[in-house]
């Protein structure tokens, strides 16, 4: 084992979903704590007097004054090819895809372009404190290859896949059922579980895949025990009507995916804003996952996600920025908007629940909570050093708080990339704010 390094600061991490275990049992808080890291993993964590007393003699202790250590954020739905088209004006989902997304994704036939954008994308994630993400590529195999290459260079844990899309899109972005299977299989063999990289079978959404292609997606899932599947579901009412017209033999949108064997514990469905009761029940029964994408749902006018219903049906929920329909890489800005959506639904999102969704909840939804999501010993050492006084307004507001809950709420409402002083990936600093 390499020589451990100890970081002394305030430390906060989730222990469970507040909706299941209660607020008081959902987190660990050490106002003066120490986190010990070696060989890319957490070795020890706890109150400073206790951890310092049991440190091996000569261990380096780095004291981080006025800082908070948290787990790295986990983004369960994002599109790396849409990095440079974020904030494209004025359309709802289907027009937005045709007018902005598809022309942008055409550029990713060029592997050099894909590699450059992947670098920008991953650096932006790290600058915002996101250390793990579930990522859409494009239809181009070489673009996904370039993405994984850039992720491996940074040692980030990423789940990504080549888009499968053989109809209802421009000719220049279409593959076929056969080629999408072959290309996906080649990428799986090259990248899945290589270092920290993982693969997700990625049909874009039901309208852009024929029954033949969805059959091939299901075939891939049956051939590997531990693959992921990612797609979109019930984001927009016009989209839902379109799906029903394309698949009249199925009971509804979710049933299309169910028919082709695409539901399960590693299947992540972005949005799910307009689920029917039977669909919620089926998602809960199959262990399928929802990625809630609040900034995107507001930006495209898609609707307001019903978090209490998902909890009632015991559906795992993670958070997604959904860049580029989402308007920020920051998970802090994402939980800011999630709070507002629940307010509009007459439901309060507690800051501890929001923090859980952005960290351990994301890990649980991606079946990675044995490796990620909090700072317990044995977990991979993806963590953040957070500056709660990063702006004059935050400093003034933090000094006027009475307890931890208030501080955390200020962080989620006023925080953004500026509060991320350092981002550590597998124990190594991969981002440091210039003035940190």
C-alpha angles and dihedrals in degrees: 000000000000120000109284123238122212123209118201118202141100108306130203131174139154124255099183148336109298088216089062107029101027128250096276093055097039101083148031119225127186111179088193106023142154127221116197119203132185134157093005094302140096109258101178141351135180146093111344098241092053098044095042090052092058099040116119111258112270096023112154111244117199112197114208107196118211091000136126123214116211135163117272115269121257120216112198099190130030139133115225095194090060094061095106096042097054112134097030108168137250117347138108122231107287096039090043090056093050098041101041117004104051095047090049094049091053088074091065093077081085106079093201090056090048092051092050094050092044089056092050090046096050093045090051091052091052092046087057094046099255111140101168130036142168104230137196117215125188130265089272116100092204092056092056090046089054091049094052090047091056092045092050089051089059094037091231118158104241133169111204143155147185113260114248109212125152104159146025094037134088115293091243091064101044126108126176133249090254097044093046090054093047095045093046092049091050091052091046092054091047101043116013109113092354102142106316096335122115132183131231124194101233122199101173094225135313097271093060096049129069121222087257092057094046087051089056090049089054089047091057091050091052093049095056124045098207108037122125127228123208131182143131128274136186096338099143133021093229088052092052092052089050092052091050090052092049095046105032091158092065125078094235147317098303091044089062090062092039091054091057095047097254101130122095149099094301095043114107120194117195120223107353088182097150105038120159119228093255091050092053090050091050093049091052093047093051096043091241119162136233122211107206111211107188103170091049094046090053095042094052094037091238100144146265119296116232104226096172090056091052089050091049091054091045093240115161111239130197130177126249130190091204092204122215097034083033111076103220141036087213117105087199090061088045094057088044089062092040088059091053093049091054090048088057088052090051092249127119119227106209114219091238090055090048091049089048092052091052094049126012093016089056091049092049092048090053093045089243100112090112087065108024147019104074141028103258117139112275095032121119110268101246105142144145136228105215127199108211090188097050094130131033091245093051091048091052093045095045090052087055096054125107104202147003094275091057092048091050091049091051089051093052095045101040102023128101137143090315092071093057102094095169138002119204122199118193089341096310125106107245097169132029123177109240094243097036 
